[in-house]
Amino acid sequence: MTAPAASAAATDAAALDAYSRTVAGVAEQVAPSVANLRVTRPSRAGRVPAGAGSGVVLTPDGFLLTNAHVVAGRARQGRAAFVDGREFGFEVVGRDPFSDLAVLRAEARDLVPATLGESETLRVGQLVVAIGNPHGFASSVTAGVVSALGRSLPARAGDTVRIIDDVIQTDAALNPGNSGGALVDSLGRVVGISTAVAGVGLGLAVPISAATRAIVGALMTDGRVRRAYLGIAGGPRPLPPAARVREGRGDAVEVAEVVDGSPADRAGVRSEDLLLELDGLPIASVADLQRLMVAERIGRRLALRILRAGRPLDLDIVPGELEEGQRDRGAGRPRR
């Protein structure tokens, strides 16, 4: 082997060793903080298996974070097993199907909490490691990269659909049972909660961000997340040329349907109205409207600016509270 070839081979070996050391180090650091969840539900014969998944330790005294779909329906209890051989019972503290997050409380006092990171700092191509329990194989580790950022994922509760924003896409292999597990950066910080397998080499994770931290805090303290509700079905729509110039942007949200008796119905919103602003803030997309539907706006009289038949119109609207399983009508578009 020539000297340049030997040097290149040594460089490749060193790079592989560095990569392996990083993945192995992350696995050793985070694996004690990832639980193998076995979920049960009540039946006439007692408690029976209702599914499995993974969970991430939030606090030493037993709070765990997982996906809402892992503990859906009547699955309110189960067992959490850890790599050190310990196993504890758990109960569901609260679940939020609209973010696909849930908080559990295990009967433990000395767990190893994971370090939460910030998904906002991620870059496409960055190394990430997924740790979970696919198909019941405890503490499995796969590695890959951040394939894309800013993906959207629909989340449903009953007939109500909301969009989970800023979802992380990765090619780290995910399989059934990884749900609720940790997506970790090279420093061992949990930047996402694995939530879905969208295809071969295409996994999705709910980001750890300021918004999800607020959801987790609400679930830990109140057992639920409160959101405002207007009662419309809608989608994106380009503004007419004159309105585009006047508003200084190109898009709004067109109302496809208004739910009878809803806050939007009482405010006088009609199908084909274009929503421009709510509470003084611009609405250029469904995601913009969704981000405004926070608990602080429930029951408050807000200014709603719309475009109807080409003319701007100001309405007053008082959002209600979105309830899980609340009946919206219409199909094919996200409801807010």
Secondary structure, DSSP 8 states (H G I E B T S, - for coil): --HHHHHHHHHHHHHHHHHHHHHHHHHHHHGGGEEEEEEEEEETTEEEEEEEEEEEE-STTSEEEE-GGGG-TT--EEEEE-TTS-EEEEEEEEEETTTTEEEEEES-S-----EE--GGG--TT-EEEEEE-GGG-TTEEEEEEEEEEEEEEEEEETTEEEEEEEEEEE-S---TT-TT-EEE-TTSEEEEEEEEEEETTEEEEEE-SHHHHHHHHHHHHHSS--BEE--EEEEEEE--HHHHHHHTSSEEEEEEEE-TTSHHHHHT--TT-EEEEETTEE--SHHHHHHH-BGGGTT--EEEEEEETTEEEEEEE--EE--TT------SS-B-
